[in-house]
Amino acid sequence: MLGLAASAFADQKSAFDAGMAALRSGNNDAAIQHLTEAIAFKPDDAEAYKLRGIAYGQNGLFDEAIADYTKAIELKPDDAGTYELRGIAYAQRGRSDEAIADYTKTIELKPDNAGAYKLRGMAYRHKGLSDEAIADYTKAITLKPDDAEAYRLRGIAYRRKGLSDEAIADYTKAIALKPDDAEAYKLRGIAYRYKGLDDLAIADYTKTITLKPMDANAYDNRGIAYNDKGLYVQAIADYTKAIALRPDDAMAYNNRAWAYHLTGRDAEGLPDADQALALSPQCAPCLETRAEIYEKLGRRENAIAHYREALFLVPDMKMAIDGLKRLGEAP
């Protein structure tokens, strides 16, 4: 007959304290083990379930975390923090509606919780509800005016609505509050470029790279801004750096191929166009880039085929339509 293994602890408090210590030290596996023993001693301990849920979540076991938070809520339904934690776990599982419901309950129980408003704003943004996200970020900022992240997140929501000026103002505030926020500089650079302010965009991307030298996306974005200004040598250098940092980035290869094409170096651009499509075969801009290169290299049938493939994916792609017309073909 099999029996349960004896606990290493004499009582619930010893097991709970060991679990708490393990959690604080980052040893999640030990925390789960010790808190499980604590729960065996005292099955109605809401705090033990909550802490074990945190350990599960930190191990990426979000379903287990949700189960523990749910049990903790059953035992202690007025604990705002547990609803917030379960909302985070739901968000990690892509269950935005449940996350929003839990953040809303957190706010009902603790109306001055700026973090819950910010988290709910993120869940709304994930669902594409930019207005609701902006309202929640604004409330978070009202409750905690020095929260740089809340400004940065609201800037992203503004940018998604096409409100570039408002986005730039929020990114600028985020930078004022946290001058080493590389992401805020990069996001402001994107907003500046959208407004055609390439010099300001380049300055922000450069600052991002200074703060975060391994950010491949910042090099790629700066390359695009250089490309806009006709500074193709600088653009190619940045795309090359982006590729070195992230060799599986199809768009960086595509962007470098396009820069080679614009400088008349189509033979050099073709291998990059090939690699872009090898990495992302359904990339319509990559198909269009290779079509343009084929056209310049005199490979007419290849160009036509690629323009048509691009249009199959994006039927209103103007550059592909124009390419076919140049070659005397109907779109």
Secondary structure as GFF3:
##gff-version 3
##sequence-region A 1 331
A	DSSP	alpha_helix	12	24	.	.	.	ID=ss1
A	DSSP	alpha_helix	28	41	.	.	.	ID=ss2
A	DSSP	alpha_helix	46	58	.	.	.	ID=ss3
A	DSSP	alpha_helix	62	75	.	.	.	ID=ss4
A	DSSP	alpha_helix	80	92	.	.	.	ID=ss5
A	DSSP	alpha_helix	96	109	.	.	.	ID=ss6
A	DSSP	alpha_helix	114	126	.	.	.	ID=ss7
A	DSSP	alpha_helix	130	143	.	.	.	ID=ss8
A	DSSP	alpha_helix	148	160	.	.	.	ID=ss9
A	DSSP	alpha_helix	164	177	.	.	.	ID=ss10
A	DSSP	alpha_helix	182	194	.	.	.	ID=ss11
A	DSSP	alpha_helix	198	211	.	.	.	ID=ss12
A	DSSP	alpha_helix	216	228	.	.	.	ID=ss13
A	DSSP	alpha_helix	232	245	.	.	.	ID=ss14
A	DSSP	alpha_helix	250	262	.	.	.	ID=ss15
A	DSSP	alpha_helix	266	279	.	.	.	ID=ss16
A	DSSP	alpha_helix	284	296	.	.	.	ID=ss17
A	DSSP	alpha_helix	300	313	.	.	.	ID=ss18
A	DSSP	alpha_helix	318	326	.	.	.	ID=ss19
###
